[in-house]
Amino acid sequence: MEKFLTAVLILHIVSGLTALVVGLIAMFTPKGSPKHTLWGRIYYYAMMVVAITAVLRFKNETRLVFLTCIAVFSFYNTFTGRRLVLVGRKNNWQAQDWVAALITVVSGIVMIAYGIWAYQQGVTFYFVLFGLFGLFSLIIAISDILTFIGKINQPWMLNHISRMGGSYIATVTAFLVVNNHNVLPSLVAWIGPGVIGGVIIGRVRRKYKLKMQKA
């Protein structure tokens, strides 16, 4: 069992580092180009391995619970980012989209519940983190479910940018938290990628929204 968990950990680290490098390359290649598609596909499968190995390494420890939920949330963003390109433009949603959304709803509820538990233990920091990420997971997954049933309409291209960007932000956050070793203030490691990445995603979305309007 110990050898298995060690192998899983190594695979988790390798796939995580691959996702960090390849995701950055995909961002800087022209959207819609063969290279963007290639690097995006590699990033997708690397993130799939990250999520699977995170679940296999799950332990009932506060930080690992959070990182496992983050892995699920991060891969959901990656999954939906790819599905938006494949079926989103035609609203041809399938069973796998529903299953992924429902799993993410459960993950969000778990994060919120664990945050409430942390608050009862007097750990306000984890209460805020679990609460914010859990709420964010629920909002995204529920908005997708509403899209599936035709209640709301989300521009697939802009949503693709947000989902892939959000996935990468979550991956960077997990990397910094695990490997920080007091180099950065803890709050910066947890919150910094989201703040900086959110600003960048907003700028990119505006850029492509203007292009779509002109077209």
C-alpha positions in Angstrom: 0.0 0.0 0.0 2.8 2.4 0.9 4.5 1.8 -2.5 1.2 2.4 -4.3 0.7 5.7 -2.5 4.3 6.7 -3.3 3.7 6.0 -6.9 0.4 7.9 -6.9 2.2 10.9 -5.3 5.0 10.8 -7.9 2.4 10.7 -10.7 0.5 13.5 -9.0 3.6 15.7 -8.9 4.7 15.0 -12.5 1.2 15.6 -13.9 0.8 18.8 -11.8 4.1 20.2 -13.1 3.2 19.2 -16.6 -0.1 21.0 -16.3 1.6 24.2 -15.0 4.0 24.3 -17.9 1.7 23.2 -20.7 -1.2 25.4 -19.5 1.0 28.4 -19.8 2.1 27.5 -23.3 -1.5 27.0 -24.3 -2.4 30.4 -23.1 0.2 32.1 -25.3 -0.6 30.3 -28.5 -3.3 31.8 -30.8 -6.8 30.7 -29.9 -8.2 28.2 -32.4 -4.8 27.3 -33.9 -3.7 23.6 -34.1 -0.9 24.3 -31.5 -3.5 25.8 -29.1 -5.6 22.7 -29.5 -2.7 20.3 -29.0 -1.3 22.0 -25.9 -4.8 22.4 -24.5 -5.5 18.7 -25.0 -2.2 17.8 -23.2 -3.2 20.2 -20.4 -6.6 18.5 -20.1 -5.3 15.0 -19.7 -2.6 16.2 -17.2 -5.3 17.8 -15.1 -7.4 14.6 -15.3 -4.4 12.7 -13.8 -4.0 15.4 -11.1 -7.6 15.1 -10.1 -7.6 11.3 -10.0 -4.4 11.1 -8.0 -5.6 13.7 -5.6 -8.7 11.7 -4.9 -6.6 8.5 -4.4 -4.4 10.4 -1.9 -7.4 11.6 0.1 -7.0 11.7 3.9 -9.2 13.2 6.5 -6.8 16.1 7.2 -8.0 19.7 6.8 -5.4 20.7 4.2 -5.7 17.5 2.2 -9.5 17.7 2.2 -9.3 21.2 0.8 -6.7 20.3 -1.8 -8.7 17.3 -2.9 -11.8 19.5 -3.4 -9.7 22.1 -5.2 -8.5 19.3 -7.5 -12.1 18.3 -8.3 -13.1 21.9 -8.8 -10.0 22.6 -11.0 -10.6 19.6 -13.2 -14.3 20.5 -13.5 -13.2 23.9 -14.9 -10.9 22.1 -17.3 -13.5 19.6 -18.3 -16.2 22.2 -18.9 -13.7 24.4 -20.7 -13.1 21.6 -23.2 -16.8 20.6 -23.4 -17.7 24.2 -24.2 -15.5 24.0 -27.4 -16.9 20.5 -28.3 -20.6 20.9 -27.6 -21.2 24.2 -25.9 -21.6 26.2 -29.1 -24.5 23.9 -30.1 -25.9 23.4 -26.6 -25.6 19.6 -27.2 -25.1 18.7 -23.6 -24.8 15.0 -22.6 -25.0 12.8 -19.6 -21.3 13.3 -18.8 -21.9 17.0 -18.4 -24.7 16.4 -15.9 -22.6 13.9 -13.9 -19.6 16.2 -13.7 -21.8 19.2 -12.6 -23.5 17.1 -9.9 -20.1 15.8 -8.6 -19.0 19.4 -8.4 -22.1 20.4 -6.5 -21.4 17.7 -3.9 -17.7 18.9 -3.7 -18.9 22.4 -3.1 -21.3 21.3 -0.3 -18.5 19.3 1.3 -16.2 22.3 1.3 -18.9 24.5 2.9 -19.7 21.9 5.5 -16.0 21.4 6.3 -15.7 25.2 6.6 -18.5 25.3 9.1 -16.8 22.5 11.0 -13.5 24.4 11.0 -15.3 27.5 12.3 -16.8 25.5 15.2 -13.2 24.4 16.0 -12.1 28.1 16.1 -10.2 28.0 12.7 -11.7 31.1 11.0 -9.0 31.0 8.2 -10.2 27.6 6.9 -13.8 28.7 7.4 -13.3 31.6 5.0 -11.3 29.5 2.4 -13.6 26.5 2.4 -16.7 28.8 2.3 -15.5 30.9 -0.6 -14.3 28.1 -2.8 -17.3 25.9 -1.9 -19.7 28.7 -2.8 -17.8 29.4 -6.0 -18.0 25.7 -6.9 -21.7 25.6 -6.3 -22.3 28.8 -8.3 -20.4 27.5 -11.3 -21.9 24.0 -11.3 -25.5 25.3 -10.7 -25.1 27.9 -13.5 -24.1 25.0 -15.8 -27.1 23.0 -14.8 -29.3 26.0 -15.6 -27.6 26.2 -19.0 -28.2 22.6 -19.7 -32.0 23.0 -19.2 -32.0 26.3 -21.2 -32.7 28.7 -18.3 -29.6 30.8 -19.0 -27.4 31.3 -21.9 -23.6 31.6 -21.5 -21.4 32.7 -24.5 -19.3 29.6 -25.0 -16.1 31.4 -26.0 -16.0 33.7 -23.1 -16.9 30.9 -20.7 -14.2 28.7 -22.2 -11.6 31.4 -21.3 -13.0 31.8 -17.8 -13.0 28.0 -17.2 -9.5 27.3 -18.4 -8.2 30.3 -16.6 -9.9 29.3 -13.4 -8.5 25.8 -13.7 -5.0 27.2 -14.1 -5.5 29.5 -11.1 -6.6 26.6 -8.9 -3.6 24.6 -10.0 -1.2 27.4 -9.2 -2.9 28.0 -5.8 -2.4 24.3 -4.9 1.2 24.4 -6.0 2.0 27.5 -3.9 0.2 26.2 -0.9 2.0 22.8 -0.9 5.5 24.2 -1.7 5.4 27.6 0.0 7.6 26.7 3.1 7.1 30.2 4.5 8.6 31.9 1.4 5.3 33.8 0.9 2.8 34.9 3.6 0.2 32.1 3.8 -2.6 34.5 2.8 -0.7 35.5 -0.4 -0.2 31.8 -1.4 -3.9 31.0 -0.9 -5.5 34.2 -2.3 -2.8 35.8 -4.6 -3.3 33.6 -7.7 -7.0 34.1 -7.6 -6.8 37.9 -7.4 -4.1 38.2 -10.1 -5.6 35.6 -12.3 -9.1 37.0 -12.0 -7.8 40.4 -13.3 -6.1 38.8 -16.2 -9.1 36.7 -17.1 -11.3 39.8 -17.0 -9.0 41.6 -19.4 -8.8 38.7 -21.8 -12.6 38.3 -21.8 -13.1 42.0 -22.6 -10.6 41.7 -25.5 -12.5 38.8 -27.0 -15.9 40.2 -26.3 -14.9 43.3 -28.3 -13.7 41.1 -31.1 -17.0 39.2 -31.1 -19.0 42.4 -31.2 -17.0 43.8 -34.1 -17.4 40.5 -36.0 
